[in-house]
């Protein structure tokens, strides 16, 4: 454990002194001395790494929200007259494209002593993919626009997979344990406020669906934020890490899948995370209920505002909570998702008109808060559970398995057509209760 404070380490250099002072204000003057589970050389750069990762993660989150496959891209493609059959592929491609290839990607990442360049490559490809989708939206429409935008989304998802594997490894090497949840929580809060601002602007635009040029402007802004995120990420001082596990992607992939057989704690975490997908699958069904409710849908801007408020008001709390007990964060968030479904049921059963719409909106906000808690909690748990030598493997195996299960989870959409969105929400809430019980049984890793 390092004994010198960031301000002492930065003595003599105004910028470093300022970073050291700011770091002490954020984490506490005494706690600023803490350096757990990171290389000794990284302790000297704690303030710089903390804020560089915070800024880069914030900008990348804003870019993701402005190109959301759950909200922004469907709205834009619909405005361009893209067939619904193509719009239906957005979420599966976005999620599975990020998660499934990571087991192969991890072998490449594992063989590199420095993982920061991998993240930068992923960020660069992400920005180019968004730019491709924006150009396609500008110069084409209908089927042609849909095909080009889906191709761009494929590359975007694959690039985000590179970022996902490498970012957690860089975080584990550059930021001390007990500070990782905090940095992720703050970045989610700040990005949520920024997205909230975009939503407020869009609520003042009438007939937004008839103005695709304005919507594709969101993709251009997202591209800009990726460039800013790259600039911030280059400031991270990364220490070299272990390179065991690098090699042929397929052979290493099969070898790493053996972790599910030999590591009981990791296996149970993957099972718990798979059950938590019930929370991730709920939001689209809430959106459908809101759109079908009497009084009309809330519109794109209002939905963005709700999502932004949910992230900004809760992420900092989730982050602090996860630094104490990330498994409890996952359990509490899963229980909250089940409670939100009961609110949606009560609203549908007993309310009508504006009151019904208000009840659904509140339930949607709760589920978005819980979804953020699940995401932050399971990320913090995985990073803290792993060590420097197996962190990339843990991330890749869990993401690949969950990506496959995510594709299977898409079948819940068929149930929505056969039954109703509310029935699917109630079914998923039962799975979320099971997920909460599983997460409560996970061993503490903080």
C-alpha positions in Angstrom: 0.0 0.0 0.0 1.3 3.4 -1.0 2.0 5.8 1.9 2.2 9.1 0.1 -0.8 11.2 -0.7 -1.6 12.3 -4.3 -0.8 15.9 -3.3 2.6 14.9 -2.1 3.3 12.9 -5.2 2.3 15.8 -7.3 4.3 18.5 -5.4 6.0 21.0 -7.7 3.6 20.6 -10.6 0.5 22.8 -10.6 -1.7 20.5 -12.8 -0.8 17.4 -10.8 -1.3 19.2 -7.5 -4.7 20.3 -8.7 -5.6 16.7 -9.7 -4.3 15.5 -6.4 -6.4 18.0 -4.5 -9.5 17.2 -6.6 -9.0 13.5 -6.0 -8.8 14.0 -2.3 -12.0 16.0 -2.3 -13.8 13.2 -4.3 -12.6 10.2 -2.3 -11.6 11.8 1.0 -8.2 13.0 2.1 -7.4 9.9 4.2 -8.8 7.5 1.7 -6.7 9.0 -1.1 -3.8 7.1 0.4 -5.4 3.8 -0.5 -3.8 1.7 -3.3 -5.3 -1.8 -3.4 -4.8 -4.5 -6.0 -2.9 -2.3 -8.5 0.8 -2.2 -9.5 3.0 0.0 -7.3 3.8 2.3 -10.2 0.1 3.0 -10.7 -0.2 4.4 -7.2 1.9 7.4 -8.3 -0.7 8.2 -11.0 -3.9 7.6 -9.1 -5.4 11.1 -9.5 -4.5 11.3 -13.2 -5.8 7.8 -13.9 -9.0 8.3 -11.9 -10.1 11.4 -13.7 -8.9 10.3 -17.2 -10.9 7.1 -16.9 -13.8 9.1 -15.5 -13.9 11.6 -18.4 -13.3 8.9 -21.1 -16.0 6.6 -19.6 -18.4 9.6 -19.4 -18.0 10.6 -23.0 -18.3 7.0 -24.3 -21.5 6.6 -22.3 -23.0 9.7 -23.8 -22.0 8.5 -27.2 -23.8 5.2 -26.5 -26.9 6.9 -25.4 -27.1 9.1 -28.4 -26.9 6.1 -30.7 -29.0 3.8 -28.5 -30.3 0.7 -30.4 -33.3 0.7 -28.0 -34.5 4.2 -28.7 -32.5 6.5 -31.0 -31.8 4.1 -33.9 -35.3 2.7 -34.1 -36.8 6.2 -34.1 -34.4 7.3 -36.9 -34.9 4.2 -39.0 -38.6 4.5 -38.8 -38.4 8.1 -39.9 -36.4 7.0 -42.9 -39.0 4.4 -43.9 -36.9 1.4 -43.0 -38.9 -1.9 -43.0 -39.8 -3.1 -39.5 -38.1 -6.5 -40.1 -34.7 -4.7 -40.2 -35.6 -2.5 -37.2 -36.2 -5.7 -35.2 -32.6 -6.7 -35.6 -31.2 -3.6 -33.9 -31.1 -4.8 -30.2 -29.9 -8.4 -30.9 -27.1 -7.1 -33.1 -26.1 -4.4 -30.6 -26.0 -6.7 -27.6 -24.8 -10.0 -29.1 -22.3 -8.3 -31.4 -20.6 -6.8 -28.3 -20.7 -9.9 -26.1 -20.3 -13.1 -28.1 -17.0 -12.4 -29.9 -15.2 -11.4 -26.7 -14.0 -14.9 -25.9 -11.9 -14.8 -29.1 -10.9 -11.1 -28.6 -9.7 -11.8 -25.1 -6.9 -14.1 -26.4 -5.5 -11.2 -28.3 -5.9 -8.8 -25.4 -4.4 -11.3 -23.0 -1.2 -11.4 -25.1 -0.5 -7.7 -24.8 1.2 -6.2 -21.8 -0.6 -2.9 -22.5 -4.4 -2.9 -23.1 -5.0 0.8 -23.5 -4.2 0.7 -27.3 -6.8 -2.0 -27.7 -9.4 0.3 -26.2 -8.3 3.2 -28.4 -8.7 1.0 -31.5 -12.2 0.0 -30.5 -13.1 3.6 -29.8 -11.8 4.7 -33.2 -13.8 2.0 -35.0 -16.9 2.9 -33.0 -16.7 6.5 -34.1 -16.2 5.5 -37.8 -19.2 3.1 -37.6 -21.4 5.8 -36.2 -20.2 8.1 -39.0 -21.1 5.4 -41.5 -24.6 5.2 -40.1 -25.0 9.0 -40.2 -23.9 9.1 -43.9 -26.3 6.3 -44.8 -29.1 8.2 -43.1 -28.2 11.3 -44.9 -28.0 10.0 -48.5 -30.4 7.0 -48.5 -33.7 5.9 -47.1 -35.9 2.8 -46.9 -34.4 -0.6 -47.4 -31.0 0.7 -48.5 -30.6 2.9 -45.5 -31.7 0.1 -43.2 -29.1 -2.3 -44.6 -26.2 0.2 -44.4 -27.2 1.2 -40.9 -27.3 -2.4 -39.7 -23.9 -3.0 -41.2 -22.6 0.0 -39.4 -24.1 -1.3 -36.2 -22.4 -4.7 -36.6 -19.0 -2.9 -36.7 -20.0 -0.7 -33.9 -21.0 -3.6 -31.7 -17.7 -5.5 -32.5 -15.7 -2.4 -31.7 -17.6 -1.9 -28.4 -16.6 -5.5 -27.6 -12.9 -4.5 -27.9 -13.5 -1.6 -25.6 -15.4 -3.7 -23.1 -12.7 -6.3 -22.7 -9.8 -3.8 -22.5 -11.5 -1.1 -20.4 -12.1 -3.4 -17.4 -8.6 -4.6 -17.5 -7.2 -1.1 -17.7 -9.5 -0.1 -14.9 -8.2 -3.0 -12.8 -4.6 -1.9 -13.3 -5.0 1.9 -13.1 -7.6 2.5 -10.4 -7.5 1.1 -6.9 -10.0 -1.4 -5.6 -12.7 0.4 -3.6 -12.5 3.3 -6.1 -13.7 1.5 -9.2 -17.4 1.6 -8.4 -17.1 5.2 -7.6 -15.5 6.2 -10.9 -18.1 4.2 -12.8 -20.9 5.6 -10.8 -19.8 9.2 -11.2 -19.4 8.7 -15.0 -22.9 7.3 -15.3 -24.3 10.2 -13.3 -22.6 12.9 -15.4 -23.4 11.2 -18.7 -27.1 10.9 -17.5 -27.3 14.6 -16.9 -25.8 15.3 -20.4 -28.4 13.0 -22.0 -31.1 14.7 -20.0 -30.1 17.9 -21.6 -30.4 16.5 -25.1 -33.8 15.1 -24.1 -35.0 18.5 -23.0 -34.0 20.0 -26.3 -35.7 17.3 -28.3 -39.0 17.8 -26.4 -39.2 21.2 -27.9 -39.0 19.9 -31.5 -42.5 19.3 -33.0 -43.0 16.4 -35.4 -39.6 14.9 -34.7 -40.3 11.7 -36.6 -40.5 13.8 -39.8 -37.1 15.3 -39.3 -34.5 12.6 -39.9 -31.8 15.1 -40.6 -32.0 16.3 -37.0 -32.0 12.8 -35.7 -28.9 11.8 -37.7 -27.3 14.8 -36.1 -27.3 12.9 -32.9 -25.1 10.3 -34.5 -22.7 13.0 -35.5 -22.6 14.3 -32.0 -22.0 10.8 -30.7 -19.1 10.5 -33.1 -17.6 13.7 -31.6 -17.9 12.3 -28.1 -16.0 9.2 -29.1 -13.2 11.4 -30.3 -13.2 13.3 -27.0 -13.2 10.0 -25.1 -10.2 8.8 -27.0 -8.4 12.0 -26.1 -9.1 11.5 -22.4 -8.2 7.8 -22.4 -4.7 8.5 -23.9 -3.9 10.4 -20.6 -4.1 7.1 -18.6 -0.7 5.9 -17.3 -1.0 2.1 -17.7 1.5 -0.3 -16.1 2.4 -3.4 -18.1 0.4 -6.5 -17.1 0.6 -10.3 -17.4 0.5 -11.8 -20.9 -0.3 -15.4 -20.0 -3.2 -16.7 -22.0 -2.4 -15.0 -25.3 -2.4 -17.2 -28.4 -4.7 -18.7 -31.0 -8.2 -17.3 -30.4 -10.1 -20.5 -30.9 -7.8 -22.7 -28.8 -7.6 -20.1 -26.0 -11.4 -19.7 -26.1 -12.0 -23.4 -25.5 -9.4 -23.4 -22.8 -11.0 -20.4 -21.1 -14.4 -21.9 -21.2 -13.0 -24.4 -18.8 -13.2 -21.7 -16.1 -16.9 -22.4 -15.9 -16.1 -26.0 -14.9 -13.2 -25.4 -12.6 -14.1 -22.1 -10.9 -17.3 -22.5 -8.9 -17.5 -18.9 -7.8 -17.2 -17.6 -11.3 -19.7 -20.2 -12.6 -22.3 -19.1 -10.1 -21.6 -15.4 -11.0 -22.3 -16.2 -14.7 -25.5 -18.0 -13.8 -26.6 -15.1 -11.6 -25.7 -12.6 -14.3 -27.7 -14.7 -16.8 -30.8 -14.5 -14.5 -30.3 -10.7 -14.3 -30.9 -10.4 -18.0 -34.6 -10.4 -17.0 -34.0 -6.8 -15.9 -32.3 -5.8 -19.1 -35.1 -7.3 -21.2 -37.9 -5.4 -19.5 -37.5 -1.7 -20.8 -38.7 -2.3 -24.4 -41.9 -3.8 -23.1 -42.5 -0.7 -20.9 -41.9 1.5 -23.9 -44.5 -0.4 -25.8 -47.0 -0.1 -23.0 -46.4 3.7 -22.8 -46.8 4.1 -26.5 -50.1 2.1 -26.5 -51.5 3.9 -23.4 -54.4 6.3 -23.7 -53.2 9.8 -24.2 -50.4 8.8 -26.6 -46.7 8.0 -26.2 -44.4 10.2 -24.3 -42.2 10.9 -27.4 -38.5 10.5 -27.9 -37.4 13.5 -25.9 -39.4 12.6 -22.8 -38.2 9.0 -22.9 -34.6 10.3 -23.1 -35.3 12.6 -20.1 -36.6 9.7 -18.0 -33.6 7.6 -18.8 -31.2 10.5 -18.1 -32.8 11.3 -14.8 -32.7 7.6 -13.8 -29.0 7.5 -14.5 -28.0 10.8 -13.0 -30.0 10.4 -9.8 -29.0 6.9 -9.0 -25.6 6.0 -10.4 -23.6 7.8 -7.8 -25.5 6.0 -5.1 -25.1 2.6 -6.9 -21.4 3.3 -7.3 -20.8 4.0 -3.6 -22.9 1.1 -2.6 -21.1 -1.3 -5.0 -17.7 -0.3 -3.4 -19.1 -1.8 -0.2 -21.1 -4.7 -1.5 -21.6 -5.1 -5.2 -23.5 -8.4 -4.9 -26.0 -6.5 -2.7 -26.4 -3.9 -5.4 -27.3 -6.6 -7.9 -29.8 -8.2 -5.5 -31.5 -4.9 -4.5 -31.7 -3.7 -8.2 -33.3 -7.0 -9.2 -35.9 -6.7 -6.4 -36.6 -3.1 -7.5 -37.3 -4.3 -11.0 -39.9 -6.8 -9.7 -41.5 -4.0 -7.6 -41.7 -1.8 -10.8 -43.6 -4.5 -12.6 -46.2 -4.6 -9.8 -46.6 -0.8 -10.2 -47.1 -1.3 -14.0 -49.7 -4.0 -13.3 -51.5 -1.9 -10.7 -51.5 1.1 -13.1 -53.0 -1.1 -15.9 -55.6 -2.7 -13.6 -56.9 0.4 -11.7 -55.9 3.6 -13.5 -56.8 5.2 -16.9 -55.9 8.2 -18.9 -53.3 10.5 -17.6 -53.0 8.6 -14.3 -52.3 5.4 -16.1 -49.7 7.1 -18.2 -48.1 8.6 -15.1 -48.0 5.2 -13.4 -46.3 3.6 -16.4 -43.8 6.5 -16.6 -42.9 6.0 -13.0 -42.5 2.3 -13.4 -40.3 2.9 -16.5 -38.1 5.3 -14.5 -37.7 2.7 -11.7 -36.8 -0.1 -14.1 -34.2 2.1 -15.7 -32.7 2.9 -12.3 -32.6 -0.8 -11.5 -31.1 -1.6 -14.9 -28.3 0.8 -14.1 -27.8 -0.8 -10.7 -27.5 -4.2 -12.2 -25.0 -3.1 -14.8 -22.8 -1.2 -12.4 -23.0 -3.9 -9.7 -22.1 -6.8 -11.9 -19.2 -4.8 -13.5 -17.8 -3.9 -10.1 -18.2 -7.4 -8.8 -16.4 -9.0 -11.8 -13.5 -6.6 -11.6 -13.0 -7.1 -7.9 -13.6 -10.9 -8.0 -10.9 -11.3 -10.7 -7.1 -10.8 -10.4 -4.7 -9.2 -12.8 -3.9 -12.6 -14.3 -7.4 -13.7 -15.1 -9.5 -10.5 -15.3 -9.6 -10.4 -19.1 -10.6 -14.1 -19.3 -13.4 -13.7 -16.7 -14.8 -10.7 -18.7 -14.6 -12.5 -22.0 -16.1 -15.8 -20.9 -18.9 -14.2 -18.9 -19.8 -11.8 -21.7 -19.7 -14.5 -24.4 -22.0 -16.9 -22.5 -24.4 -14.0 -21.6 -24.4 -12.8 -25.2 -25.6 -16.2 -26.4 -28.3 -16.3 -23.7 -29.3 -12.7 -24.7 -30.1 -14.0 -28.2 -32.3 -16.7 -26.7 -33.9 -14.0 -24.5 -35.1 -12.3 -27.7 -37.8 -15.0 -27.9 -39.7 -13.1 -25.2 -40.7 -10.7 -28.0 -42.8 -13.5 -29.5 -44.5 -13.9 -26.1 -45.4 -10.2 -26.3 -47.2 -10.8 -29.6 -49.0 -13.9 -28.2 -49.9 -12.4 -24.9 -49.3 -8.8 -24.0 -46.4 -6.6 -23.0 -47.6 -6.5 -19.4 -47.7 -10.3 -19.2 -44.1 -10.5 -20.4 -43.1 -7.9 -17.8 -44.7 -10.0 -15.0 -43.0 -13.1 -16.3 -39.6 -11.4 -16.3 -40.2 -10.0 -12.9 -40.4 -13.5 -11.6 -37.0 -14.3 -13.1 -35.6 -11.1 -11.5 -36.7 -12.3 -8.1 -34.9 -15.5 -8.7 -31.8 -13.5 -9.8 -32.0 -11.4 -6.6 -31.9 -14.6 -4.5 -28.9 -15.9 -6.5 -27.0 -12.6 -6.1 -27.6 -12.6 -2.4 -25.7 -15.9 -2.2 -22.6 -14.6 -4.1 -19.5 -14.4 -1.8 -18.3 -10.9 -0.9 -15.3 -9.7 -2.9 -14.9 -6.1 -1.8 
